[in-house]
Structures are given as structure tokens and as C-alpha cells.
């Protein structure tokens, strides 16, 4: 299971939100590159970067920070937030993203999302399937929908999607444990997908549980920044895999 720390960016700074609410913003570091370098120094290979300014403004925004981190570290970065056009995704990949996550676009403009899947391939495009009460939420989690998660994922698996990130928004930033029941349900239905869990991770045992049920990756944010899980512990977890 891949360990994937998260860097969420607002105004060029490393922040965290709670349940996607922008009014809960806490700044953890003024320099996302410094944070990324600390991750790399502890043996971490992957990074989940979210352009929260982009998610709110519906276009890529913080690509210069992506460019700097990709250019000055060896981290493999999946990038999301505000990717709404062919130009946005071109900028993201040209700025050094290894993968791009599309969530809102997969709901609101499936034809464009599928065109990206065809152009860039299933190893490069991640389906973002973020939920409130198992129904898809979009636009930086500011909009709910009536789309249920299992049919949503199934529709894109039939089109070739291999990677899915799913965040249970009720868990995000709460440090109360991940939505294991949701992930078990998804993996029972779609055993062949690479499911990346996101939201709620609080202690090291959460990682072991997610690995045991078959998650391909786990995104960790607030637990790192609030020192619930240390980078040294993550380093050891990776070495002992």
C-alpha cells in the first residue's frame, strides 16, 4: 500500500480544512516545497497535491508550486483541484504531475473526462469519488448530488478507469479514523481497482487496517500536521511493508 501525504494549497501556503469547509482553514507552513522536501527526506515517494484555490475558482491556479516541487524533488505527484479544461490538464502534466485527479469534471462533463482518459491513459488519470453519505459531492465539496458512489465508479470502470480516490467528507480532517466500511463496500464490488483511501486517518493502526482490506494507497494529511503520526513512523511503516 502506498503512503501518500497530502499538501493542500491556498494562497501559496500549505493548509488543511475540516470537511472541505474553507472557513476552517489552518495554515501549517508558508512553503509547500519545504514540506514536500521533508516528506522526501523520510523515504516517502508519493504526494497528493490539491489546489484549493483552483477548486474554488474552477481553473488550475497553483501550478507554479507543482512545478517547483516536481522539479526539485523526486516525488511522484498526483494533482487535483480546478482541472476543468484541456488547457488545465495540459498545464498540470507540463508542470510535473505524474497523475491528475478529476472529480467534479467526471460528474459535470464526462465526455471531457473520458477524452483525457483516452489521451493520457488509465495510469495517468485518477477518478475522484468523494462522498457525503455515499453520494458524490463536487466543486471542492461545495455541491452535493444524488449520484450514488457504486454506480458512479462502475460507470467509469467500464470505460477503463483503474485508479479511484475516495474521501468520505464526514471524516475529512476529523481525526476519527477512516471510513473502512465504505472502502470494504467498494472493494467488495470492484476488487480489481486501485482504491486510494482518503480522510480520517489518525493513528498508525489506521494504515494497517486499510492495507489489510486491500486499499492500494492511503492519503494522510492532518494526522501528519497535527503530529498524530510522525514522519519517522511513516518511514518505518514503508520499510516494514
Secondary structure, 3 states (H helix, E strand, C coil): CEEEEEEEEECCEEEEEECCEEEEEEEEECCHHHHHHHHHHCCCCEEEEEEHHHHHHCCCCCHHHHHHHHHHCCCEEEEECCCCCHHHHHHHHHCCCCEEEECHHHHHCHHHHHHHHHHHCCCCEEEECCEECCEEEECCCCEEEEEEHHHHHHHHHCCCCCEEEEEECCCCCCCCCCCHHHHHHHHHHCCCCEEEEECCCCCHHHHHHHHHHCCCEEEECHHHHCCCCCHHHHHHHHHCC
